Amino acid sequence: MNIRKKWVNSHLLISATSTLSALMKEKLHGIVLNSLKWNERHKIVHIYTDTRGLMGFIVPDSATRSARMRNSMLMPLSLVEMEANIIPNKDLSTFHDLRRTHQLVNIYSDPVKSAIAMFVSELLTHCIQEQERNQAMFGYIENSVKLLEEARRGVANFHICFLYHLGVFIGIEPDMGTYSDGCWFDMREGVFTRSVPQGRQALPPDRASVLHTLSRINFGNMHLFRFNRDQRNEMLDTILTYYRLHNSTLGTLRSPAVLKQLLY
């Protein structure tokens, strides 16, 4: 028995030493996407990071003061910095020294901005599957969150502007160079055409022209675009339909229904 016990202890020590030697510590900046209950004591937080793409972290979940403080920094779209403990070939990591890099007071206190944040985080959770660095997309999302926090005008158009321009970074931006008045939009190919696309989902000219309008909107001028609720909802549905044709992971989202009720 003693020999067996010594062998087990030795084996565990070697295993632990091997794990520690493989452990890599790395400082990361990240955008929190969501948190999911894992078991009674832990949850999994998905964070889109600047250098490692999408990552999952095991985080203790309790009612302690430190846990409540940490949870407040892990709200959807929180911008954070941390030191990650990464084990190669493992799906989940841990972190410490978590801190905010940007305060998001308005996003979490304003009902409209909060609903937009929930939509953006849900959308990104479905759209971002890659565990690779994409500095351009990370920068776009991080800057968008900051702009949402500071926005005073045109907030009701923010999610449409964000959604349209995100297509650039995931490779599905409509080819506006093919647009002219009276064209149909071939949603599968992402191009405008004078003839009706056969056997493919397409937007007729009156709805295709909406995409041309959206191509001119940005966070700086979004307050100049005057849409009523029906127009805005139709735009959102159209863009989401387009996304689903090109991204099978998007599926059904719950947050758009909330947005449609809140936004005037």
ABEGO torsion letter per residue (X at the ends): XAAAAAAAAAAAAAAAAAAAAABBBBBBBBBBABBBBABAABBBBBBBBAAAEBBBBBBBBBABAAAAAAAAAABBGBBBBBBBBBBBGBABBBBBGBBBABBBAAAAABAAAAAAAAAAAAAAAAABABABBBAAAAAAAAAAAAAAAABABGAAAAAAAAAAAAAAAAGABBBAAABBBGBBBBAAAGBBBABBBBGBBBBBAAAAAAAAAAAABBAAAAAABBBBAAAAAAAAAAAAAAAAAABAAAEBBAAAAAAAAABX
